[in-house]
Amino acid sequence: MKILIELTAAAFGVLGTVLLALNGPLAGWGFVAYLASNAGWIAFAWIHRHWGLLAQQVAFTVSSCLGIWVWLLKGALP
């Protein structure tokens, strides 16, 4: 199970980076992929007691949420 969390978190991180790098119509969804990646890395860090990684991923989660707001929600809401 631990390896599945690690590989899934890594895959979503790569997907998020590719979507943002392409800067196309799906770029904002890169932040959604990052959010999934953050959740995986938080779980991984918690299981392995990697507190520095956990702190980093909590901060990245805030950044992912901000990106979702700016890229996907801000213009879509009235």
N, C-alpha and C positions, 0 to 999 in steps of 0.2 A: 504494500500500500504506500509506503514512504517513497519508493521510486516512482510510482505513478503520480503522486503529488508533485515531486520534483520535476519530472519530465513534462507534465501538463503545464506547470507554472512557467517553465522555460519556453515551451511552444507558444503559449499565449503572449509572452514577452516579445518573442521574435515576430509573431504575427502583428502585434501592435506597432513595432518598429517599421516593418515593411509597409503597413498601411499609411503611416505618417510620412515615410520617405517618399512614397509615390505621390503624395499631395494631390490625390484625386478626389472624386466625389465621396469616397468611403473613408477618407483620412480621419475624420472625427471618430469613427468606429475603432480606430487604433487605441483610443483612450479606454474604450469599453474592454478591449482585449487586455490592455494594461491592468485594468481593475481586476479582471479574472486572474491575471498573473500575480498581482499583489496579494490576492486572497490565498493563492497557492503557496507563495513564498512565506506569508505570515504563518500559515499552518505548518509548513516545513520548519521554519525557524522555531516555532513553539515546541514542536515535537523534539527537535534536536537541541533545544535550549541555546540557540544562537541569538543572544539578546541584541547584539549590534545589528544583525540582519533584520531582526524583528522591528527595531526602531526605524531603520531605513525604510522598510516596506510600509510602515504606518505613515511616514512622511510622503512616500511615493503614492500612497492611496489618496491622500489629500490632493496631490498634484493630479492624479487621474480623475478625481471628482471635479476638480476645477476645469480640466480639459473637456470633460463631458459637458459641463455647464456651458463653456464658451463655444465649443464646436457643434454641439448637438441640441442643447436645450434653449439657450439664450435667444436665438433667432426664431425658434419654433413656437415659443410661448407668446401669447398676446400681450 
